[in-house]
Amino acid sequence: HKMADDKMLVAAYQGSSVSSNTGENLKNMRKQILIAHTAGACLIIFPELYVTGYNIGDEELMRLAEESDGPSFKQISQWAKELDIAVIYGYPEIDNSSGKTLYYNSAQFVSSD
């Protein structure tokens, strides 16, 4: 992505997500990523737990949690590459790598390359 005079245009989206509706939230993320790309941003940042909604309760967060390379990451990565824009977004993460199930309130950086 082009940067003029070592300056970087960053977009921040501070809107509401739809509680427990990953599909609708991803659809809106795509729209906001397109808007940021059109404005010349090389990075867009979404709020904490944007993918699932924030105040949905622990059980729902655990139900909707994804691994760090899960479906939301794959979709957002595709958009980032297509539009040459980096994305930071919040989501509930599930991690089984230690042999026990752990959950995190995570933020993920997705590169445009």
N, CA, C and O atoms as a GROMACS GRO file, in nm:
protein
  452
    1HIS      N    1   0.084  -0.118   0.000
    1HIS     CA    2   0.000   0.000   0.000
    1HIS      C    3   0.088   0.123   0.000
    1HIS      O    4   0.192   0.126   0.067
    2LYS      N    5   0.048   0.224  -0.074
    2LYS     CA    6   0.129   0.346  -0.084
    2LYS      C    7   0.120   0.429   0.043
    2LYS      O    8   0.013   0.444   0.103
    3MET      N    9   0.234   0.483   0.082
    3MET     CA   10   0.238   0.578   0.193
    3MET      C   11   0.314   0.700   0.144
    3MET      O   12   0.428   0.690   0.101
    4ALA      N   13   0.248   0.815   0.151
    4ALA     CA   14   0.310   0.938   0.106
    4ALA      C   15   0.386   1.001   0.221
    4ALA      O   16   0.333   1.018   0.331
    5ASP      N   17   0.511   1.036   0.196
    5ASP     CA   18   0.593   1.106   0.296
    5ASP      C   19   0.594   1.033   0.431
    5ASP      O   20   0.586   1.096   0.536
    6ASP      N   21   0.604   0.902   0.428
    6ASP     CA   22   0.607   0.820   0.549
    6ASP      C   23   0.484   0.838   0.637
    6ASP      O   24   0.492   0.820   0.758
    7LYS      N   25   0.371   0.872   0.577
    7LYS     CA   26   0.245   0.885   0.651
    7LYS      C   27   0.156   0.766   0.618
    7LYS      O   28   0.155   0.716   0.506
    8MET      N   29   0.082   0.722   0.718
    8MET     CA   30  -0.007   0.609   0.701
    8MET      C   31  -0.149   0.650   0.738
    8MET      O   32  -0.171   0.705   0.846
    9LEU      N   33  -0.245   0.624   0.649
    9LEU     CA   34  -0.384   0.652   0.680
    9LEU      C   35  -0.445   0.528   0.744
    9LEU      O   36  -0.445   0.419   0.686
   10VAL      N   37  -0.497   0.546   0.866
   10VAL     CA   38  -0.558   0.436   0.942
   10VAL      C   39  -0.704   0.468   0.963
   10VAL      O   40  -0.740   0.581   0.997
   11ALA      N   41  -0.789   0.368   0.943
   11ALA     CA   42  -0.933   0.383   0.968
   11ALA      C   43  -0.970   0.307   1.095
   11ALA      O   44  -0.917   0.199   1.122
   12ALA      N   45  -1.061   0.364   1.171
   12ALA     CA   46  -1.113   0.296   1.290
   12ALA      C   47  -1.265   0.293   1.278
   12ALA      O   48  -1.329   0.396   1.257
   13TYR      N   49  -1.321   0.175   1.292
   13TYR     CA   50  -1.467   0.161   1.288
   13TYR      C   51  -1.516   0.145   1.431
   13TYR      O   52  -1.475   0.051   1.500
   14GLN      N   53  -1.603   0.235   1.476
   14GLN     CA   54  -1.656   0.229   1.612
   14GLN      C   55  -1.807   0.222   1.605
   14GLN      O   56  -1.878   0.314   1.645
   15GLY      N   57  -1.856   0.110   1.553
   15GLY     CA   58  -2.000   0.090   1.541
   15GLY      C   59  -2.042  -0.034   1.616
   15GLY      O   60  -1.959  -0.112   1.662
   16SER      N   61  -2.171  -0.051   1.626
   16SER     CA   62  -2.226  -0.167   1.696
   16SER      C   63  -2.223  -0.289   1.606
   16SER      O   64  -2.236  -0.280   1.484
   17SER      N   65  -2.206  -0.403   1.670
   17SER     CA   66  -2.219  -0.530   1.598
   17SER      C   67  -2.354  -0.591   1.636
   17SER      O   68  -2.418  -0.547   1.731
   18VAL      N   69  -2.395  -0.692   1.560
   18VAL     CA   70  -2.520  -0.761   1.589
   18VAL      C   71  -2.488  -0.877   1.684
   18VAL      O   72  -2.408  -0.964   1.652
   19SER      N   73  -2.551  -0.877   1.799
   19SER     CA   74  -2.523  -0.977   1.902
   19SER      C   75  -2.543  -1.119   1.848
   19SER      O   76  -2.648  -1.152   1.794
   20SER      N   77  -2.439  -1.200   1.865
   20SER     CA   78  -2.441  -1.343   1.831
   20SER      C   79  -2.464  -1.373   1.683
   20SER      O   80  -2.504  -1.484   1.648
   21ASN      N   81  -2.438  -1.276   1.594
   21ASN     CA   82  -2.461  -1.296   1.452
   21ASN      C   83  -2.333  -1.272   1.374
   21ASN      O   84  -2.314  -1.165   1.316
   22THR      N   85  -2.246  -1.370   1.373
   22THR     CA   86  -2.116  -1.359   1.306
   22THR      C   87  -2.133  -1.325   1.158
   22THR      O   88  -2.058  -1.243   1.104
   23GLY      N   89  -2.230  -1.388   1.092
   23GLY     CA   90  -2.251  -1.363   0.950
   23GLY      C   91  -2.281  -1.218   0.918
   23GLY      O   92  -2.222  -1.162   0.826
   24GLU      N   93  -2.371  -1.157   0.993
   24GLU     CA   94  -2.405  -1.015   0.971
   24GLU      C   95  -2.287  -0.925   1.004
   24GLU      O   96  -2.262  -0.826   0.935
   25ASN      N   97  -2.214  -0.959   1.110
   25ASN     CA   98  -2.100  -0.877   1.149
   25ASN      C   99  -1.989  -0.884   1.045
   25ASN      O  100  -1.926  -0.783   1.015
   26LEU      N  101  -1.966  -1.002   0.990
   26LEU     CA  102  -1.866  -1.014   0.883
   26LEU      C  103  -1.911  -0.938   0.759
   26LEU      O  104  -1.829  -0.875   0.692
   27LYS      N  105  -2.039  -0.943   0.729
   27LYS     CA  106  -2.093  -0.868   0.614
   27LYS      C  107  -2.067  -0.718   0.632
   27LYS      O  108  -2.027  -0.650   0.537
   28ASN      N  109  -2.091  -0.667   0.752
   28ASN     CA  110  -2.064  -0.525   0.777
   28ASN      C  111  -1.914  -0.496   0.776
   28ASN      O  112  -1.872  -0.389   0.730
   29MET      N  113  -1.833  -0.589   0.825
   29MET     CA  114  -1.688  -0.570   0.820
   29MET      C  115  -1.642  -0.554   0.676
   29MET      O  116  -1.561  -0.467   0.645
   30ARG      N  117  -1.694  -0.637   0.587
   30ARG     CA  118  -1.660  -0.628   0.444
   30ARG      C  119  -1.693  -0.488   0.392
   30ARG      O  120  -1.612  -0.427   0.322
   31LYS      N  121  -1.812  -0.439   0.426
   31LYS     CA  122  -1.854  -0.305   0.383
   31LYS      C  123  -1.758  -0.199   0.436
   31LYS      O  124  -1.716  -0.110   0.362
   32GLN      N  125  -1.723  -0.207   0.564
   32GLN     CA  126  -1.635  -0.107   0.625
   32GLN      C  127  -1.493  -0.116   0.570
   32GLN      O  128  -1.425  -0.015   0.554
   33ILE      N  129  -1.447  -0.237   0.541
   33ILE     CA  130  -1.315  -0.255   0.480
   33ILE      C  131  -1.312  -0.191   0.342
   33ILE      O  132  -1.214  -0.127   0.306
   34LEU      N  133  -1.418  -0.208   0.266
   34LEU     CA  134  -1.428  -0.145   0.133
   34LEU      C  135  -1.426   0.007   0.143
   34LEU      O  136  -1.358   0.074   0.065
   35ILE      N  137  -1.499   0.061   0.239
   35ILE     CA  138  -1.502   0.207   0.260
   35ILE      C  139  -1.362   0.258   0.295
   35ILE      O  140  -1.315   0.357   0.240
   36ALA      N  141  -1.295   0.188   0.388
   36ALA     CA  142  -1.160   0.229   0.429
   36ALA      C  143  -1.063   0.219   0.312
   36ALA      O  144  -0.980   0.308   0.292
   37HIS      N  145  -1.073   0.113   0.236
   37HIS     CA  146  -0.986   0.094   0.118
   37HIS      C  147  -1.007   0.208   0.018
   37HIS      O  148  -0.911   0.265  -0.033
   38THR      N  149  -1.132   0.239  -0.010
   38THR     CA  150  -1.165   0.346  -0.105
   38THR      C  151  -1.111   0.481  -0.057
   38THR      O  152  -1.072   0.565  -0.139
   39ALA      N  153  -1.109   0.502   0.074
   39ALA     CA  154  -1.057   0.627   0.130
   39ALA      C  155  -0.904   0.630   0.133
   39ALA      O  156  -0.845   0.733   0.168
   40GLY      N  157  -0.840   0.519   0.098
   40GLY     CA  158  -0.694   0.515   0.093
   40GLY      C  159  -0.626   0.464   0.218
   40GLY      O  160  -0.504   0.474   0.231
   41ALA      N  161  -0.704   0.410   0.312
   41ALA     CA  162  -0.645   0.356   0.435
   41ALA      C  163  -0.566   0.229   0.405
   41ALA      O  164  -0.602   0.152   0.316
   42CYS      N  165  -0.459   0.208   0.480
   42CYS     CA  166  -0.384   0.083   0.467
   42CYS      C  167  -0.406  -0.007   0.587
   42CYS      O  168  -0.351  -0.117   0.593
   43LEU      N  169  -0.487   0.039   0.685
   43LEU     CA  170  -0.521  -0.040   0.803
   43LEU      C  171  -0.658   0.004   0.852
   43LEU      O  172  -0.686   0.124   0.858
   44ILE      N  173  -0.742  -0.092   0.886
   44ILE     CA  174  -0.869  -0.062   0.953
   44ILE      C  175  -0.875  -0.143   1.082
   44ILE      O  176  -0.835  -0.259   1.086
   45ILE      N  177  -0.926  -0.079   1.187
   45ILE     CA  178  -0.933  -0.141   1.320
   45ILE      C  179  -1.080  -0.149   1.362
   45ILE      O  180  -1.154  -0.051   1.355
   46PHE      N  181  -1.120  -0.269   1.405
   46PHE     CA  182  -1.256  -0.292   1.453
   46PHE      C  183  -1.254  -0.308   1.604
   46PHE      O  184  -1.150  -0.339   1.662
   47PRO      N  185  -1.370  -0.288   1.670
   47PRO     CA  186  -1.377  -0.296   1.816
   47PRO      C  187  -1.356  -0.436   1.873
   47PRO      O  188  -1.357  -0.537   1.803
   48GLU      N  189  -1.339  -0.437   2.003
   48GLU     CA  190  -1.326  -0.560   2.082
   48GLU      C  191  -1.447  -0.649   2.058
   48GLU      O  192  -1.561  -0.603   2.061
   49LEU      N  193  -1.423  -0.778   2.033
   49LEU     CA  194  -1.525  -0.880   2.013
   49LEU      C  195  -1.626  -0.843   1.903
   49LEU      O  196  -1.743  -0.882   1.910
   50TYR      N  197  -1.581  -0.768   1.803
   50TYR     CA  198  -1.675  -0.723   1.699
   50TYR      C  199  -1.739  -0.839   1.624
   50TYR      O  200  -1.857  -0.832   1.589
   51VAL      N  201  -1.666  -0.945   1.600
   51VAL     CA  202  -1.716  -1.056   1.518
   51VAL      C  203  -1.843  -1.116   1.577
   51VAL      O  204  -1.932  -1.157   1.502
   52THR      N  205  -1.854  -1.123   1.710
   52THR     CA  206  -1.968  -1.188   1.774
   52THR      C  207  -2.061  -1.092   1.846
   52THR      O  208  -2.174  -1.128   1.880
   53GLY      N  209  -2.016  -0.972   1.870
   53GLY     CA  210  -2.088  -0.882   1.960
   53GLY      C  211  -2.024  -0.891   2.097
   53GLY      O  212  -1.966  -0.993   2.133
   54TYR      N  213  -2.035  -0.784   2.173
   54TYR     CA  214  -1.959  -0.774   2.297
   54TYR      C  215  -2.032  -0.832   2.418
   54TYR      O  216  -1.978  -0.919   2.486
   55ASN      N  217  -2.150  -0.786   2.446
   55ASN     CA  218  -2.218  -0.820   2.571
   55ASN      C  219  -2.317  -0.934   2.549
   55ASN      O  220  -2.438  -0.913   2.561
   56ILE      N  221  -2.266  -1.054   2.518
   56ILE     CA  222  -2.355  -1.166   2.485
   56ILE      C  223  -2.348  -1.280   2.586
   56ILE      O  224  -2.416  -1.381   2.570
   57GLY      N  225  -2.268  -1.266   2.688
   57GLY     CA  226  -2.258  -1.369   2.792
   57GLY      C  227  -2.153  -1.473   2.762
   57GLY      O  228  -2.120  -1.500   2.646
   58ASP      N  229  -2.101  -1.531   2.868
   58ASP     CA  230  -1.991  -1.627   2.856
   58ASP      C  231  -2.027  -1.751   2.774
   58ASP      O  232  -1.948  -1.795   2.691
   59GLU      N  233  -2.146  -1.808   2.798
   59GLU     CA  234  -2.184  -1.929   2.725
   59GLU      C  235  -2.190  -1.904   2.575
   59GLU      O  236  -2.144  -1.987   2.496
   60GLU      N  237  -2.246  -1.793   2.536
   60GLU     CA  238  -2.256  -1.760   2.394
   60GLU      C  239  -2.118  -1.731   2.334
   60GLU      O  240  -2.090  -1.772   2.221
   61LEU      N  241  -2.034  -1.662   2.408
   61LEU     CA  242  -1.897  -1.639   2.361
   61LEU      C  243  -1.824  -1.770   2.339
   61LEU      O  244  -1.752  -1.786   2.240
   62MET      N  245  -1.840  -1.864   2.432
   62MET     CA  246  -1.773  -1.993   2.417
   62MET      C  247  -1.831  -2.070   2.297
   62MET      O  248  -1.757  -2.138   2.226
   63ARG      N  249  -1.960  -2.059   2.274
   63ARG     CA  250  -2.023  -2.128   2.161
   63ARG      C  251  -1.973  -2.074   2.028
   63ARG      O  252  -1.954  -2.149   1.933
   64LEU      N  253  -1.951  -1.943   2.021
   64LEU     CA  254  -1.911  -1.878   1.896
   64LEU      C  255  -1.759  -1.864   1.879
   64LEU      O  256  -1.713  -1.818   1.775
   65ALA      N  257  -1.683  -1.904   1.980
   65ALA     CA  258  -1.538  -1.889   1.975
   65ALA      C  259  -1.479  -1.967   1.857
   65ALA      O  260  -1.528  -2.074   1.821
   66GLU      N  261  -1.374  -1.912   1.799
   66GLU     CA  262  -1.305  -1.973   1.686
   66GLU      C  263  -1.156  -1.984   1.716
   66GLU      O  264  -1.102  -1.909   1.797
   67GLU      N  265  -1.092  -2.079   1.650
   67GLU     CA  266  -0.947  -2.086   1.657
   67GLU      C  267  -0.890  -1.966   1.582
   67GLU      O  268  -0.959  -1.904   1.501
   68SER      N  269  -0.764  -1.935   1.609
   68SER     CA  270  -0.703  -1.815   1.549
   68SER      C  271  -0.700  -1.821   1.396
   68SER      O  272  -0.694  -1.716   1.331
   69ASP      N  273  -0.705  -1.940   1.339
   69ASP     CA  274  -0.709  -1.954   1.193
   69ASP      C  275  -0.845  -2.004   1.145
   69ASP      O  276  -0.855  -2.071   1.042
   70GLY      N  277  -0.948  -1.971   1.220
   70GLY     CA  278  -1.084  -2.018   1.192
   70GLY      C  279  -1.150  -1.947   1.074
   70GLY      O  280  -1.085  -1.873   1.001
   71PRO      N  281  -1.280  -1.972   1.055
   71PRO     CA  282  -1.352  -1.920   0.939
   71PRO      C  283  -1.349  -1.767   0.927
   71PRO      O  284  -1.334  -1.715   0.816
   72SER      N  285  -1.364  -1.695   1.036
   72SER     CA  286  -1.361  -1.548   1.028
   72SER      C  287  -1.224  -1.500   0.982
   72SER      O  288  -1.215  -1.412   0.896
   73PHE      N  289  -1.119  -1.558   1.038
   73PHE     CA  290  -0.983  -1.521   0.996
   73PHE      C  291  -0.964  -1.548   0.847
   73PHE      O  292  -0.908  -1.465   0.775
   74LYS      N  293  -1.008  -1.663   0.801
   74LYS     CA  294  -0.991  -1.697   0.659
   74LYS      C  295  -1.062  -1.597   0.569
   74LYS      O  296  -1.007  -1.554   0.468
   75GLN      N  297  -1.186  -1.560   0.605
   75GLN     CA  298  -1.262  -1.465   0.524
   75GLN      C  299  -1.197  -1.326   0.527
   75GLN      O  300  -1.180  -1.264   0.422
   76ILE      N  301  -1.161  -1.279   0.644
   76ILE     CA  302  -1.100  -1.146   0.657
   76ILE      C  303  -0.965  -1.143   0.587
   76ILE      O  304  -0.930  -1.042   0.525
   77SER      N  305  -0.889  -1.251   0.595
   77SER     CA  306  -0.760  -1.258   0.525
   77SER      C  307  -0.778  -1.245   0.374
   77SER      O  308  -0.700  -1.177   0.307
   78GLN      N  309  -0.879  -1.310   0.322
   78GLN     CA  310  -0.908  -1.301   0.179
   78GLN      C  311  -0.937  -1.156   0.139
   78GLN      O  312  -0.884  -1.107   0.040
   79TRP      N  313  -1.022  -1.089   0.217
   79TRP     CA  314  -1.054  -0.949   0.187
   79TRP      C  315  -0.930  -0.860   0.198
   79TRP      O  316  -0.910  -0.772   0.114
   80ALA      N  317  -0.849  -0.883   0.299
   80ALA     CA  318  -0.728  -0.802   0.319
   80ALA      C  319  -0.635  -0.813   0.198
   80ALA      O  320  -0.580  -0.713   0.153
   81LYS      N  321  -0.618  -0.933   0.148
   81LYS     CA  322  -0.532  -0.954   0.032
   81LYS      C  323  -0.593  -0.893  -0.094
   81LYS      O  324  -0.523  -0.826  -0.170
   82GLU      N  325  -0.723  -0.916  -0.115
   82GLU     CA  326  -0.792  -0.863  -0.233
   82GLU      C  327  -0.783  -0.711  -0.240
   82GLU      O  328  -0.762  -0.654  -0.347
   83LEU      N  329  -0.798  -0.646  -0.125
   83LEU     CA  330  -0.807  -0.500  -0.121
   83LEU      C  331  -0.679  -0.432  -0.075
   83LEU      O  332  -0.674  -0.309  -0.064
   84ASP      N  333  -0.576  -0.508  -0.047
   84ASP     CA  334  -0.448  -0.453  -0.004
   84ASP      C  335  -0.464  -0.360   0.117
   84ASP      O  336  -0.419  -0.246   0.116
   85ILE      N  337  -0.529  -0.414   0.220
   85ILE     CA  338  -0.549  -0.338   0.344
   85ILE      C  339  -0.535  -0.433   0.462
   85ILE      O  340  -0.588  -0.544   0.459
   86ALA      N  341  -0.464  -0.391   0.565
   86ALA     CA  342  -0.450  -0.471   0.687
   86ALA      C  343  -0.572  -0.448   0.776
   86ALA      O  344  -0.636  -0.343   0.771
   87VAL      N  345  -0.602  -0.549   0.858
   87VAL     CA  346  -0.721  -0.544   0.943
   87VAL      C  347  -0.684  -0.592   1.084
   87VAL      O  348  -0.613  -0.691   1.100
   88ILE      N  349  -0.734  -0.520   1.184
   88ILE     CA  350  -0.728  -0.566   1.323
   88ILE      C  351  -0.873  -0.578   1.370
   88ILE      O  352  -0.952  -0.485   1.356
   89TYR      N  353  -0.906  -0.695   1.425
   89TYR     CA  354  -1.044  -0.717   1.470
   89TYR      C  355  -1.045  -0.799   1.598
   89TYR      O  356  -0.950  -0.872   1.628
   90GLY      N  357  -1.154  -0.787   1.672
   90GLY     CA  358  -1.168  -0.859   1.797
   90GLY      C  359  -1.265  -0.975   1.783
   90GLY      O  360  -1.368  -0.965   1.716
   91TYR      N  361  -1.231  -1.086   1.849
   91TYR     CA  362  -1.315  -1.206   1.843
   91TYR      C  363  -1.288  -1.295   1.964
   91TYR      O  364  -1.183  -1.281   2.028
   92PRO      N  365  -1.380  -1.385   1.998
   92PRO     CA  366  -1.353  -1.481   2.104
   92PRO      C  367  -1.275  -1.599   2.047
   92PRO      O  368  -1.317  -1.660   1.949
   93GLU      N  369  -1.162  -1.629   2.108
   93GLU     CA  370  -1.074  -1.735   2.059
   93GLU      C  371  -1.083  -1.858   2.148
   93GLU      O  372  -1.088  -1.848   2.271
   94ILE      N  373  -1.085  -1.974   2.084
   94ILE     CA  374  -1.076  -2.101   2.155
   94ILE      C  375  -0.940  -2.163   2.121
   94ILE      O  376  -0.897  -2.162   2.006
   95ASP      N  377  -0.874  -2.216   2.222
   95ASP     CA  378  -0.741  -2.274   2.203
   95ASP      C  379  -0.737  -2.410   2.273
   95ASP      O  380  -0.753  -2.419   2.395
   96ASN      N  381  -0.715  -2.514   2.195
   96ASN     CA  382  -0.705  -2.649   2.249
   96ASN      C  383  -0.562  -2.702   2.243
   96ASN      O  384  -0.541  -2.821   2.267
   97SER      N  385  -0.465  -2.618   2.211
   97SER     CA  386  -0.329  -2.665   2.186
   97SER      C  387  -0.260  -2.722   2.310
   97SER      O  388  -0.167  -2.802   2.297
   98SER      N  389  -0.301  -2.682   2.428
   98SER     CA  390  -0.235  -2.729   2.550
   98SER      C  391  -0.293  -2.860   2.603
   98SER      O  392  -0.247  -2.912   2.705
   99GLY      N  393  -0.393  -2.913   2.534
   99GLY     CA  394  -0.459  -3.034   2.583
   99GLY      C  395  -0.583  -3.004   2.664
   99GLY      O  396  -0.662  -3.094   2.693
  100LYS      N  397  -0.602  -2.879   2.700
  100LYS     CA  398  -0.727  -2.840   2.764
  100LYS      C  399  -0.782  -2.718   2.690
  100LYS      O  400  -0.708  -2.645   2.625
  101THR      N  401  -0.911  -2.698   2.699
  101THR     CA  402  -0.977  -2.590   2.626
  101THR      C  403  -0.964  -2.458   2.702
  101THR      O  404  -1.005  -2.447   2.818
  102LEU      N  405  -0.908  -2.360   2.634
  102LEU     CA  406  -0.894  -2.226   2.690
  102LEU      C  407  -0.965  -2.126   2.599
  102LEU      O  408  -0.970  -2.145   2.477
  103TYR      N  409  -1.020  -2.020   2.658
  103TYR     CA  410  -1.089  -1.915   2.582
  103TYR      C  411  -1.021  -1.783   2.608
  103TYR      O  412  -0.976  -1.755   2.719
  104TYR      N  413  -1.014  -1.701   2.502
  104TYR     CA  414  -0.951  -1.569   2.513
  104TYR      C  415  -1.036  -1.464   2.444
  104TYR      O  416  -1.104  -1.491   2.346
  105ASN      N  417  -1.031  -1.344   2.497
  105ASN     CA  418  -1.084  -1.226   2.431
  105ASN      C  419  -0.968  -1.173   2.347
  105ASN      O  420  -0.881  -1.104   2.399
  106SER      N  421  -0.967  -1.205   2.218
  106SER     CA  422  -0.849  -1.182   2.136
  106SER      C  423  -0.868  -1.071   2.034
  106SER      O  424  -0.979  -1.039   1.992
  107ALA      N  425  -0.755  -1.014   1.995
  107ALA     CA  426  -0.748  -0.924   1.881
  107ALA      C  427  -0.653  -0.987   1.781
  107ALA      O  428  -0.549  -1.041   1.819
  108GLN      N  429  -0.688  -0.981   1.656
  108GLN     CA  430  -0.609  -1.045   1.551
  108GLN      C  431  -0.567  -0.941   1.448
  108GLN      O  432  -0.648  -0.860   1.403
  109PHE      N  433  -0.439  -0.943   1.412
  109PHE     CA  434  -0.387  -0.859   1.304
  109PHE      C  435  -0.380  -0.944   1.178
  109PHE      O  436  -0.321  -1.052   1.179
  110VAL      N  437  -0.439  -0.895   1.071
  110VAL     CA  438  -0.436  -0.964   0.942
  110VAL      C  439  -0.363  -0.874   0.843
  110VAL      O  440  -0.406  -0.762   0.815
  111SER      N  441  -0.254  -0.923   0.792
  111SER     CA  442  -0.172  -0.848   0.698
  111SER      C  443  -0.237  -0.846   0.559
  111SER      O  444  -0.315  -0.934   0.524
  112SER      N  445  -0.202  -0.746   0.483
  112SER     CA  446  -0.254  -0.737   0.347
  112SER      C  447  -0.173  -0.822   0.250
  112SER      O  448  -0.210  -0.831   0.133
  113ASP      N  449  -0.062  -0.883   0.295
  113ASP     CA  450   0.017  -0.967   0.205
  113ASP      C  451   0.027  -1.109   0.250
  113ASP      O  452   0.091  -1.191   0.183
   0.00000   0.00000   0.00000
